[in-house]
Amino acid sequence: NKKERFLLLGLSDDPDLQPLLFGVFLSMNLVAVLGNLLIILAVNSDPHLHTPMYFFLANLSFVDICFISTIVPRMLVNIQTQSKGISYIGCLTQVYFFLIFTVMDSFLLTVMAYDRFVAICHPLRYMVIMNPRFCGLLVLMCWLIIFWVPLIHILLLRRLNFCTILKVACSDILINNIFLFVATALLGVFALIGILFYSRIVSSLMRISSAAGKYKAFSTCGSHLSVVSLFYGTGVGIYLTSAVTHPPQRSSIASVMYAVLTPMLNPFIYSLRNKDVKGALGRLLGLGTTCL
């Protein structure tokens, strides 16, 4: 019945843990939103960062803010009100936006991999290839693809009638499974392309003879490699955890931590490992670069 509400499992049934969970996730949410917002403001305000790499970084920060905002605020409300219910429409809406921003993260990391690939492997043609119009078209193409794929998934979900628990559908789910398999395979191609770009980048870096040149090249893409490792590494870890862990609440905790940790850590990775971003943040906040 589409007028009923889903009963969510939650992270813990212990009432004594609820204030701790609320404080932890509220703090992590605020850090993630503030950190990514500072990255966006720094990129927009500093002319030195008006380059393709930082244009994509600002888009990634925006997506990370949206990504964490689809999960944590609702969870905080549920913890505070001791409510574990969510409406049918509310659940589908949350799933839709969660899928959009999760896959958009993956797409942007692939686009950023291509940007670094051109910068490292074809430096003389970099500004010609990665011109502002092309960069804008890349991001626009990603958004157009992303809006439609989750929408089809949600429309297929609306066909189903659910039983007493969320994982059990009373309708035939063959079409849904086929679509998920095809969509996952196609979207996985983008992730594979990004990994191939980074493998080519690492291969090119290893062929640089001078230590100074190798260090400079690694410093320009080290942050990207760290973020890619964090995103896909934790994603694989969550999948393996859910496959071998029987208590559903453990899988829920791992999934929520993934949704929170990745957006929260990305600004730290880019600001701590990148002198340009550190300098821009210093100027934005009215601090000297030495303070950062």
C-alpha positions in Angstrom: 0.0 0.0 0.0 1.6 3.3 -1.2 0.0 5.3 1.7 1.8 3.2 4.3 5.1 4.1 6.0 8.3 2.1 5.9 9.7 1.2 9.3 13.5 1.7 9.3 15.8 -0.3 11.4 17.9 2.6 12.7 21.5 2.4 14.0 20.7 1.3 17.5 17.8 0.5 19.8 19.6 1.6 22.9 18.0 4.9 24.1 21.2 5.8 26.0 23.1 5.9 22.7 20.7 8.2 20.9 22.2 11.5 22.2 25.7 10.3 21.4 24.7 9.3 17.8 22.9 12.6 17.4 25.9 14.6 18.5 28.4 12.6 16.4 26.5 12.8 13.1 25.5 16.4 13.6 29.1 17.3 14.1 30.2 15.3 11.1 27.5 16.8 9.0 28.4 20.4 9.9 32.1 19.7 9.3 31.4 18.2 5.9 29.0 21.0 4.8 31.3 23.8 6.0 34.4 22.2 4.6 33.0 21.7 1.1 31.4 25.2 1.2 34.8 26.7 1.9 36.2 24.9 -1.1 33.5 26.2 -3.3 34.0 29.8 -2.0 37.7 29.6 -2.3 37.6 28.4 -5.9 35.0 31.0 -6.9 36.8 33.9 -5.2 40.4 33.2 -6.2 41.4 33.9 -9.8 44.4 31.5 -9.5 41.9 28.6 -9.1 39.8 29.4 -12.2 41.2 26.4 -14.0 39.5 23.1 -15.2 40.9 21.1 -12.2 39.4 23.4 -9.6 36.2 23.9 -11.6 35.6 20.2 -11.3 36.7 20.3 -7.6 34.0 22.9 -6.9 31.4 20.8 -8.6 32.5 17.8 -6.5 32.2 19.8 -3.3 28.7 20.9 -4.3 27.7 17.3 -5.0 29.2 16.2 -1.7 27.1 18.7 0.2 24.0 17.5 -1.6 25.0 13.9 -1.0 25.4 14.1 2.7 22.2 16.3 3.0 20.0 13.6 1.5 20.9 11.2 4.4 22.0 12.9 7.6 19.3 15.6 8.3 16.5 13.1 8.0 18.5 10.7 10.2 19.0 13.4 12.9 15.3 14.2 12.9 14.5 10.5 13.4 17.0 10.2 16.2 15.7 13.4 17.9 12.0 12.4 17.6 12.6 8.7 18.3 10.8 8.0 15.1 11.8 5.2 12.7 9.1 5.8 10.1 9.4 7.2 6.6 6.6 7.7 4.1 6.4 5.8 0.8 7.0 9.0 -1.2 9.6 10.2 1.2 11.5 7.0 0.9 11.5 7.0 -2.9 12.5 10.7 -3.0 15.4 10.0 -0.7 16.5 7.0 -2.7 16.3 9.1 -6.0 18.5 11.9 -4.7 20.9 9.5 -3.0 21.4 7.7 -6.3 21.9 10.9 -8.2 24.6 12.3 -6.0 26.3 9.0 -5.4 26.7 8.3 -9.1 27.5 11.9 -9.8 30.4 11.6 -7.4 31.7 8.7 -9.5 31.2 10.6 -12.8 33.0 13.6 -11.5 35.9 11.6 -10.3 36.2 10.1 -13.8 36.1 13.5 -15.4 38.7 14.7 -13.0 40.8 11.7 -13.9 40.6 12.6 -17.6 41.6 16.2 -16.7 44.7 15.0 -14.9 45.4 12.5 -17.7 45.5 15.3 -20.2 47.5 17.6 -17.9 50.2 14.9 -17.2 50.3 13.1 -20.5 49.5 15.9 -23.0 50.6 19.1 -21.2 51.2 21.1 -24.4 47.6 20.6 -25.5 46.0 20.8 -22.1 44.5 24.3 -22.4 43.2 23.6 -25.9 41.5 20.4 -24.9 40.2 21.4 -21.5 38.7 24.7 -22.6 35.9 26.2 -20.5 33.2 25.2 -22.9 34.3 21.6 -23.0 34.5 21.4 -19.2 31.0 22.8 -18.9 29.7 20.3 -21.4 31.3 17.4 -19.5 29.6 18.4 -16.3 26.3 19.1 -18.1 26.4 15.7 -19.8 27.0 14.0 -16.4 24.0 15.7 -14.9 21.7 14.8 -17.8 22.7 11.2 -17.6 22.4 11.1 -13.8 18.9 12.6 -13.7 17.4 9.9 -16.0 19.0 6.7 -14.7 17.7 6.9 -11.1 14.4 8.2 -12.4 13.8 5.1 -14.4 14.8 3.0 -11.3 12.2 4.9 -9.1 9.5 4.5 -11.7 10.1 0.8 -11.8 10.0 0.7 -8.0 6.6 2.4 -8.0 5.2 -0.7 -9.8 6.0 -2.9 -6.7 3.9 -3.6 -3.7 5.9 -4.1 -0.5 5.2 -6.5 2.3 6.0 -6.1 6.0 9.6 -5.3 5.6 11.5 -3.1 3.2 13.6 -5.8 1.5 10.5 -7.9 0.6 8.4 -7.0 -2.4 5.2 -8.8 -3.1 5.4 -8.1 -6.8 7.6 -9.5 -9.6 11.0 -7.8 -9.4 12.5 -9.4 -12.6 12.3 -6.1 -14.6 13.8 -4.2 -11.7 16.7 -6.6 -11.4 17.4 -6.5 -15.1 17.4 -2.7 -15.1 19.7 -2.6 -12.1 22.1 -5.1 -13.7 22.3 -3.1 -17.0 22.5 0.3 -15.3 25.2 -0.9 -12.9 27.2 -2.4 -15.7 27.0 0.8 -17.8 27.8 3.1 -14.9 30.6 0.8 -13.9 32.2 1.5 -17.2 32.7 5.1 -16.2 34.4 4.1 -13.0 36.6 1.6 -15.0 37.5 4.4 -17.4 38.6 6.6 -14.5 40.7 3.9 -13.0 42.4 3.3 -16.4 43.1 7.0 -16.7 44.8 7.0 -13.3 46.8 3.9 -14.2 48.1 5.7 -17.3 48.9 8.8 -15.1 50.9 6.7 -12.6 52.7 4.9 -15.4 53.7 8.3 -16.9 54.8 9.7 -13.6 57.0 6.7 -13.0 58.8 7.4 -16.3 59.8 10.9 -15.2 63.6 10.8 -14.6 64.2 13.8 -12.3 63.1 13.5 -8.7 61.9 17.1 -8.6 59.8 16.7 -11.7 58.3 13.5 -10.3 57.5 15.1 -7.0 55.8 18.1 -8.7 53.7 15.8 -10.9 52.7 13.6 -8.0 51.8 16.7 -6.0 49.3 17.8 -8.6 47.4 14.5 -8.7 48.1 13.1 -5.3 44.9 14.5 -3.8 42.8 13.1 -6.7 44.4 9.6 -6.1 43.6 9.8 -2.4 40.0 10.8 -3.0 39.5 8.1 -5.6 41.0 5.5 -3.2 38.7 6.7 -0.4 35.6 6.7 -2.5 36.0 3.3 -4.2 37.9 1.7 -1.4 35.3 2.4 1.2 32.5 1.5 -1.3 34.0 -1.9 -1.9 34.5 -2.3 1.9 30.8 -1.5 2.5 29.8 -4.1 -0.2 32.0 -6.8 1.4 30.8 -5.9 4.9 27.1 -6.3 3.8 27.9 -9.5 2.1 29.5 -11.2 5.1 27.7 -9.5 8.0 24.4 -11.0 9.1 23.0 -8.4 11.6 21.4 -5.7 9.4 22.2 -2.9 11.8 26.0 -3.4 11.3 25.5 -3.0 7.5 23.4 0.1 8.2 26.1 1.7 10.4 28.8 1.0 7.7 26.6 2.5 5.0 25.9 5.6 6.9 29.5 6.1 7.9 30.4 5.8 4.2 27.8 8.4 3.3 29.2 10.8 6.0 33.0 10.1 6.0 33.7 10.5 2.3 32.1 14.1 1.9 33.7 15.1 5.2 37.2 14.0 4.4 37.4 15.2 0.8 37.9 18.9 1.8 40.7 18.0 4.2 42.5 15.9 1.6 42.4 18.7 -1.0 43.3 21.5 1.4 46.1 19.7 3.3 47.8 18.4 0.1 47.4 21.4 -2.2 49.2 24.6 -1.7 47.0 26.5 -4.1 43.8 25.6 -2.2 45.5 26.3 1.2 46.6 29.7 -0.1 43.1 30.5 -1.4 41.5 29.5 1.8 43.9 31.7 3.7 43.0 34.7 1.6 39.3 33.9 1.8 39.5 33.7 5.6 41.8 36.7 5.9 44.7 34.6 7.2 48.3 34.3 6.1 49.2 31.1 4.1 51.7 30.2 6.8 48.9 29.8 9.3 47.5 26.9 7.2 
